Amino acid sequence: MGTQVNETGREITTERRLARRHAILAVLVLAGTAALAVVVPFFFLGNATGHDFEFHVASWMDVARQWREGVLYPRWAALANWGFGEPRFIFYPPASWMLGAALSFAFPWPMVPGAFIWLALTLAGVAMFTLVKEWLPARDAIAAGVLFALNPYHLVIVYWRSDFAELLVSALIPLAVLFALRAATEPRRAFVPLALVAAGVWLSNAPAAVVVTYTIALILAVMAARECSIRPLMYGGGALAMGLALAAFYIVPAAFEQSRVNISEVLSQGLQFAENFLFTRTADAEHTRFNFIVSWVAVEVMVVTIGAVIASRRWRRAHPRLEWMLLALVAVSTILMFPLSSPAWTYLPKLRYVQFPWRWLLVLDVPFAFCLAAAMGRLRGASRRAAWAVVLAGLAITGFLLTRSNWWDPGGVADFYEEHFSTGAGYFGTDEYGPRGSDHYDLDQHAPLVSLRHAENAPAEFQPRAQVQRWEATRKNFIVHSSQPVTAALRLLNYPAWRVEVDGRPVRALSNQQTGQMLVALPAGTSHVQVAFAATPDRLWGDAVSAVAALGLLAVVLASRRRGRAGAGGRDMSSAMS
C-alpha cells in the first residue's frame, strides 16, 4: 500500500507539473500578445518619444559603444555633454541601460525601444501570474497577468514618459509582493527570492526602488501585526538588507560620490513632490497638462480598483491574509498621491526622491489587476464575456487617447544615432550628473580633443602641437610638443576618478572655473600624457560588499538544499517503513 500511494502521488505531481507548464506557456503567449498590441503603433508611427526617451536611448548607445571598446561595466558616459562626458553610469542603476545596449546587438536601433517595451510588459504579465496563481484558478491568474501588462499606467509610461527603467521595475513588483507575503508563512523559503528581487529593483530604477522598498516594509508590518509575530519583520528585513548588499557595487559609489556632482538638481523646479500631486497646477503649462493626464489615468485605476475590491469581497474574506495586504496597498498608494500626505513625503526617509506621487500607481496596479481578475472570475457565460469586453474596451480607449496626444518620431532613433554617435559629436548631458562646479550649458560643442593654451606674451612663431594617440571612453593618450610651458585643455570634464600622468608621473588636473573642463599644465619639451578613469575606494568597497553578500546568499541556498534533502530522506524512510 505504501508503494502504491507513493506512485499515485508521483502521478499527481506529474499532472500538476504539466498543468503548471501549460499555464506558464499560456500566460507567456497571452501576455506577449498583449505587449505586442501595446507596441503595434510603433510599427506605423515610429517611436513614442516621451519625457525620458533621449536620456535612455543615449545611455544604451553609449554603453554599446563602450562594450565594443572592451569596457564591460561603464561608469563614465563618454559622449554625454558633447563628448566632455559625465559620470552618469555611477549614479543611474545599470539594469535598464545594460538591457537596452544588449538588445541593440539583436535588433537595429529603431526597433530597440519597442523590443525593450515588449520584453518588460511580457515579464510583468508573467510576474503577476506568478503572484496570483497561488490564490486564483490558472485561467483567472492568466487574466490577472494580461490586465497587469495592459494596465493604464503602463500605457502612460510607454506613450508619454518613456521611462524604460521604471517599466522594468514594474515587472518585479508582483514578485516583491509575493515574497513579502511569504515572509509571514514561509520566512526561510522567502528569504533568498525576496533578497534577489530587492537587489533587482535597486539595480533598475532608484525612485521606483524607494517605492518598492516602502511597499515591502508595509506588507511586512501588516503581516507582523496580523500574525502577532516579529518573524516577518526579522526575515523580511534581513532579506531587504541582503538585497541592498547584493546591489552595493552600484549603491555604495552612487551614495558616496553624490557630493561630487550636482545631484540636488533631481529636486529642482518641476521635480518636487508638492508640484506633482494629482491635479496640481503650476506655472508651467506643459507640466500641468501632463499632470492632469496622469491624474485622470490615476482616477481611472482607483475607481476600477475600488469597484473590483468591493465586487470580490466574498473571495477576499476567504483569504484574510491576502485581504489585509490588498487593502493596505490600495489605501496607502491612493493616499500618497494626494496633498494630504505631504507630511509623509516631507519626513519619511528618501521618499521625496520619488519626485512624483503618481509613481505609487506602480503599487496600485497590483490590486487593480488582482481584484479585477478575481471579480471577473466569479462571472460566467455572457456576463463574463461582457465584462471582458468592457474592460478591454476601456483599456483600448485609454491607450488610443494617450497615443493621440503624445509625440511620435518615425526616424528619431536612427537620426539620433547618425547625428550624435556615428560622427562622435556626442549628446546633451544631464544637470544632476554634471561634476560639481561644471556647467555643461557653456561647453564648446565643437572643441578639439586637446587644445593648447599658452601665455599671452609668447612669441608669435610659438606653435605647440598636440598629437592624439588614443581617445577612448576610459583612457586618453596624447603627446604635446612645446618649446614653452603650456596648458592642455581636454574635451573632458574633470572628475576625481580621472588619474593623469605626465611622462609616467602622476599630476593633479585642474578645472576651468566656468565649465569644469579638465586642464593639465605641461612643461616645455615633449610630454607624454595619459588620462585614465581609475577605480576609486568607494567602488572597491561596493564590489567587496556585493561579493560577500553573494557568497552569503549562496551559503544560505546550499544550507536550505541540504535541509530539504535531509527532510526528503526522512519522509522516504517513513514511507518505506509503512
N, C-alpha and C positions, 0 to 999 in steps of 0.2 A: 504493500500500500504506500509506503514511504516513497519508493522509487516512482510509482505511478503519479503521485501528487507532484513530485518534482518535475516529471516530464510534462504534465499538464501546465505547470507553472511556466516552463520554458516555452510551450506553445503560445500561451497567453502573452508572454513577454515579446515573442517574435511578432505576433499580431499587432501589439501596441507599437513596436518599433516601426513596422510597415505603415501603420496609420499615421504615426508621427512624421515619417518621411514624406508621405503623400501630402500631409497638411503643410509641411515646410515648402515642398515644391509648389503647392497651390498658392501659398502666400507670396512666394518669390515671383511667380508668374503674374499674379493679380497686382501686387504692389509695383512690380516692374512696369506693368501696363499702365497703371495709374500715374507713375512717374513719367512715363513716355508721353501720356496725354498732357502733362504739365509743360513739357518742353516742345510739344508739337509746334507752337507759334514760332519757335526759334528757327524752324526749317523755312518759314515763309517771310519772317520779319527781320531775321538776324538776331543778334544777342540783345537781351534786355540789359541796358546799361544803367543800373541803379547807382545809388549813392557811393558804394564801395567798390564798384566794378573795376575801375582803373587800378586801384590800390592792389587788389588781389591778382589781377592779370599781370601787372608789372612784377609782382613778387614771384609768381610762377615762372615768368620768363627769365628773371634774374637768376633764380635758383637753377633752372635747367641749363642756363649758360655756364654757371659755375660748376655744375656737375660735369659738363664737358671739359672743363679745365682741371678736373680731378678734386674739387673741393666737395667732399661728401656731405658735410654739415655746415652750410654757410652761416656766418654771423653778421657779415657786412654786406649790405645791399649795394653792390659796386656801381651800378648805373643810376642809382637814385640821385636826385639833385643835379641832373645833367652830367653825371659822371663823377661828381665830387663825393658821392656815396653817403651812407648813413648806417648806423648800427641797428637797422630795422629787425634783423632776424635774431638779435639778442632779446628783444622785448616782445615780439609777436610770436605766439606759440607756433610750433613747427608743423603740426599735422596737416593743416589745410594747404600751406604753401608747398609742402613736400608732395602731397597727393596731386595738386594741380600740375606741378612740374612733371611728376611721373606720368600723368595722363597725356602729356604732350609728346611722349615717346610712342604712344599708341594711336593718337589722333592728331590731325592738323590743328593748328592753334584756333581757328574759328570754331571748331567743334568741342574744344576742351571745356568751356563753361557749361554747355549743355550736358556733356558726359559727366561732369562733376555733379551737377544738379540731379541727374537721373540716378547716379550711384547713391548719393546721400539720401534721396527720398525713398529709394528701394530699401536701403538699410534701415531707414526709420520705420518703414512698414513692417519689416521682419522683426525689428526690436520690439515694436508694440505688440505684435502677435506673440512673441516670447513672454511678454508680461501677462497678457490677457488669457492665454490658453490654460493657465492654472485654475481659472475660475469660470470660464465660459466654454461651451462646446467649440470644437475646431472651426465650424462654419462661422460662428459669431466672432471668434478670435481673429479669423482671417478678415472679417468685415472691419473689425477694430483697426487692424493693420492698414487696410486701404484708407479708412477715414483719417487715420493719423497722418499718413503720407500726403493726403489731399487737404489737410486742414487749412483754413483761411490764412492763418499767419504764415504758413509755409509759402503760400501764394504771394503774400506781401514780400517775403524775403527774396523770392525768385524774381518777381517782376519789378519790384521797386527798390529793394535795398541792396541786392547782390552781395549780401554778407555770407560768403560761402563758408567761412569758418563757423558762424553761428548755425548754419544749416547742418553742418557736420556734427555739432554738439547735440542738436535736436535728435539725431539718430541714436544717441547714447542715453538720453533722459529716461525712456521707459525702462532700460536696464538698471539705471541708478535707482529708480523707484522699486523695481522688483527686488534687488538685492538689499536695499534698505529695509524693505518689509521682511525679508527672510532673516534679517538680523534679530528679529523678535522670536522666531520659531526655530531656526536652524543657524545660530550665530556662527558656528565653526565653518559650516558649509558656505555661508555668505561672505566670509571674511576676504578670501582671495579675489573672487569676482568683483566685489564692491571696491576693493583697492585698485584693481585694474581699470574699472570704469571711472573712478575718481581721477586716476592718472590720465586716462584718455581725455576726459573733459578739460583738465587743466592744460593739456598739450594741444587743445583745439582752439579755444577762444576764452580769454581771461574774463571779460564781463559776464558771459554766459556761465563760466565756471563758478563765479561768485553766486549766481542764481541757483545753480545745481547744488552747490555745497550747502547753502541755506536750506534748500529743499530736502536734502538728505538729513540734515540736522533736525528739521521739523518732523520728518517721518519717524526718526529715531526717538525724539522726545514724545511724540504721540503714542508710539508703541510702548515706550517705557512707562508712561502714565497709565495706559490701558492694562498692561501686564503687571503693574506694580513691581517692576523689576528694573535694575540698572544694567542688566545684561545687554540689551540692545544698545545702550549708550556706550558701554565698555567696548563691545566688539565692533560696533559701527564706527565709533570714534577712532578706534585703533586702525580700522580699515581706511578711514579718511586720512589719518596721519601717514599710513603706509603709502597711500596713493600720492600724497604730496611729496613723500620721499622719493618715490619712483620717478616723479617728474622734476626732481631737484636740479637735474642738469639744465633745465630751462628756467625754473623758478628762482634758483639762487642768483644766477647772474642778472636776471631781469630785476629782481628786488635790489640787489647790491648796487647795480650801475644806474639806477634811476636818477641819482644825483648828477650824473654826467650828461644827461640830456634834458631837453625842455619838456619833461613828462607832464608838467602841470597843464599843458595845452589840451590834454584829454578831458579837462573840465572847463574848457573855455566857453565863451558865449554860444548858446545853442546846444551844448552838450551836457548841461546840468539837469538834474532830475526835476527841479522845480519848473523848468521850461518844457517838460515833456510828459507831464501827467495828461490823462485823457482829456481832450477838448480844451487844451490850453492854447491861448492866443499869445503871440509875440509880435514884435515889430517886423520880423522877417516874414513876408507874405508866403514865400515858398515853404518855410519851416511850418507855418501854421497850416498850410494846405496839406502837407503830408501828415501832420499830426492828426488832422481831422479824418484823413483816410484811414490811418491805422486805428483811430479811436472807434470809427464805425465798424471796422472789422472786429475789434475787441468786443464791442457790444453784441455783434452777431454771435461770436463764440460764447460769450457769457449767457445770452438768452437761451441758446440751444443747449448749453451745458446744464443750466439750472433746470430747464424743461426735462432733459434726459435724466437728471438726478431724481426728479420727482417721479417720472414715469417708471424708473427702475427701483423704486423704494422697496418693493417686496423682495426682489432679488438681493438688494444690498443688505437687508436685515438678516438674510440667511448667511451673510459673511461679515460679521460685525467688525473684525479687524480691518478688513478692506474698506468697509464703510467709513470708519474713523479716518483712515488715510485719505480717501477721496474727498470727504467733506472738508478736511483740513486744507488740502491743496486748493480746492475751489475757493474757500473763504480767504485764505492768505493771499493767493495770487491775485484775486479780484481786488481786495482792499488795497494792496500795494500799488495799484495802478491809478489811485485817486489821491487828491491832495491831502485828505485826512490822515494819510500815512506819512506825512512829512517828518514827524519826529523819528520814525524808524529809519528813514533814509538819511537823516542827519546824524544819528548816534550809533547805529549798528555798524560794526567794523567793515570797511571797504564797500558797503552797499552803494554808496554814492558813485563808485566807479562803474556800476552797471549803466549809469548815464540815463537810460531810457526806461521808465517804469513799465511801459508796454512790453518790455522784454520778458515780463512774467507770463506773457502768453505762451512762452515755451513750456511752462509748467501746466498752465490751464488746459493746454491741448491734450494732456494725458487723460484727465477725467472727461474731457469733451468726447474723445474717441471711445473711451472705455464705457462710459454710461450710455452713450448713444447706441453703440453696438448691443449692449445689454438690453436696452429698451426695445430696439427693433427686433431683437432675437425672440422676444416674447410674442411677437405678432406672427400670424400665419396667413398663407394664401395671398389673396388680393390685398389685404391690409398691409402685409409686409412689402409687397411689390410697390404699392402706392407710397409707403413711407420711404423706400429707397429712391423712388423717382423724385420725390420732393427734396430729399437731402442732396442727391446728385445734381438736381437742377439748381439748387441754391449754391452749391459749390461752383458749378459751371458759370452761373451768373456772376458770382464774386470774381472768379478768375477772368471772365470776359471784361468786366468793368475795370479791373486792375490793368489789363493789357491795353485798354483804350486810353489810359491817362498817364502812362509812363513814357520812357524814352527807349527807342529801338535804334540800333545802328547795324545795318546789314554788313558793312565791311570793316567795322570798327577794330576787331581784334587783329586781322591781317594788316590793316593800315597802321595800327599802333606798333606792331612788331617791326614792320618795314621802316617806320619813321624813327623809332627810338632804340631798337636793338640791332637791326641789320647794319645800320650806319654807326652804331656806338655812341649816338648823340646823348642817350640817357633820357630820363623822365623826371617829372616833378616829384619832389620828395614830400615828406610829411612833417608837420610842425613839431609834433611831440617827440619824434625820434631824432631831431636835429641835435648835434652835440651842443652842450651848454656854451653859450657865448657866440654861437653861429647864427647867421641869418641867410637862409637859402634863397630869399627873395632878391638879394643883392648880388648873387653869384653871377659871374660871366658865363653864359651858356656856351660861348664859343672859345673859351680859354684853352690854350695848348696844354698838353700833358705836363710839360715843365716850361716855365718861363723864368728868365734870369733877370734879376734886378740889381743894379749897381749904383754906386754913389753918383750924385749929380755932377760932381767935379771931375768925373772920369774923362780921359781924353776922347775925342770924337772917334779916333780909329780903334778904340777898345771894343772888341766884338766877341764876347764869350759865347761858347757853343755848348749845347746840351744834346746828348745822343741817348735816346731811349732804347734800352736793350730788351726789357721785359716789362709789360704793363698788364698784369692780371688782377683778379679780384682781391687777392690777399697778399700779393707780392709785386713790388715795383723796383726795378733796377735801372739805373741810368748813370751816364758818365758826363761830367761837366769839365770843359777845358776853359780856363780863365787865367789871364795874367795878373788879375787883381781879385781881392775878395768879392764875392757876390752872394746874393740870397736867391735860392731856388724856390719859386712859388709853384706848388704842385696842384694839379687838378684833383684835389683830395681834401676833405675836411679833416682837421686834426681831431684825434680821439685818443684817450690814454692807452688803448690797446695797441696802437701803432708803435713799432720799435724801429728806430732809424739808426743806421750805421754808415759812417763815412770812412772809407778806406779800412773797414773792419773794426772801427772803434765806435761804440755807442755814443750818440749825441742826442741832445734834447731838442725836439722840434718846437717851433713857435707857432702862434696863430695870428692871422690877420684879425685885428681887433673888431673890424666891422662885419666880416663874413665868416670867420672861423677857418679860412683856408690855411692849409699847412705850409709853413715857411721853414726852410733849412738853410742856415748860414754855412757858407763854404769858403775855405781859404783859397789863396791864389794857387794855381797849378792845376793838375788833373785830379779830380775827385771821383772815386767810385762810390756811389750812393745806393744803399739797399734799404728798402722800407717794407716791413712785414707785419701782418696782423697776427700778433702773438697770443698765446694762451695766457690768461690772467688768473691770479689765485682764486678768485670767486668762481670761475668756470671749472677750475680743477677741483675745488671743494664740491661744487654741484655734481660733477661727474662721479666723485668718490661716494657721495651720499646715495646717488641713484644706483651705483654698483652694489653697495652694501645692502640697500633695500631690495634689489633684485635677488641677491643671494639669500636674504632672509625670507623672501616670499617663496623662493624655490624650496627652501628648507621646510616651510610650512606645508607646501604641496606634497613633498615626499613623505613627511610625517603623517599627513592625512591619508595618503595611499597605503602606508604601512598599517595604520589603524583599520582602514577599510578591508585590507586583505586578511588581517587577523580576525576581524569580525565575521567575514565571509567564511573563513576556515572553521570558525566555531559553529556557524549555522549549518555548514555541510556535515560536520561531525555529528551534530544533534539529529539532522535528518537521516543520516545513515543508521544511527543507533535506533531511531524509531522504526 
